Amino acid sequence: MAAGLALGPRLRAIADQVPPECRRLADIGTDHGYIPAELLLAGRIDLAVAADIRREPLDHARRTAERWGVQDRVDFRLGDGLAVLSPGEADCVVIAGMGGDAIAAILSAAPWVREDGTCLLLQPMSKAETLRAFLPQGGYQVDGERLAADKGVLYPILTVRGGAMSPASPAQAWGGFLLEEDPLWGLYLQDRLLRLRKAAAGLALARDPSAALRRQELLDVIGGLTGWKEAWEHAHRT
């Protein structure tokens, strides 16, 4: 890494997941453009597209590229989601820093991305369960998932491409895919369980019959995640 361009743990983990064969990267929702700049400086990619729906963050990204002398290898594009790209234009697409529901909507609006073998790195800031549930339904398969800890928050990063996989179970939607070997998974499950138990407790006070059904669904997920957490803790007990 070039001196001075210090990525935080979340962005560093995303950058580390970019596959070595990627030479053309697209960063959707680029914000300050740190990931493209870092990868260009490190010689890990040759070209980048930095895109954002708002002009202000795109201007931030342009200033970052100019500061580190990589602006000639970055194409800055103002636009919504994957509408800024053409099929085959990028080897790897990063969509990070937004809610899982927003990421799912971006993928839904660009079905071509699941057809051309593009590697997708998806990092939801919230509603990861919505994104995980969407992916198999939307024609995507999850090749990998890891967790990154940043300022006391655990963020999932999913490596995805077009393909078939079994529908996500409710426990998978909340607890993650392929995380059994991740050293942070126990903490992640604990966080999910706290959120789910709080939501279930709130629903217990509601009089609406649909609330009772939703509460039972959450209790079923809680049971599944509790079993996973106990098995993980047993396997990692020293």
Salt bridges, closest charged atoms under 4 A:
ASP16 OD1 - ARG12 NH1 3.44
ASP31 OD1 - HIS32 ND1 3.32
GLU38 OE2 - ARG12 NH2 2.99
ASP46 OD1 - ARG23 NH2 2.84
GLU56 OE2 - HIS60 NE2 3.79
ASP59 OD1 - ARG62 NH1 3.11
ASP75 OD2 - ARG77 NH2 2.83
GLU89 OE2 - ARG77 NH2 2.49
ASP91 OD1 - ARG24 NH2 2.88
ASP101 OD2 - LYS127 NZ 3.34
GLU115 OE2 - ARG114 NE 3.50
ASP143 OD2 - ARG161 NE 2.63
GLU145 OE2 - ARG132 NH2 2.77
ASP191 OD2 - ARG192 NH2 2.73
ASP191 OD2 - ARG195 NE 2.98
GLU217 OE1 - ARG214 NH1 3.33
GLU233 OE2 - LYS229 NZ 2.48
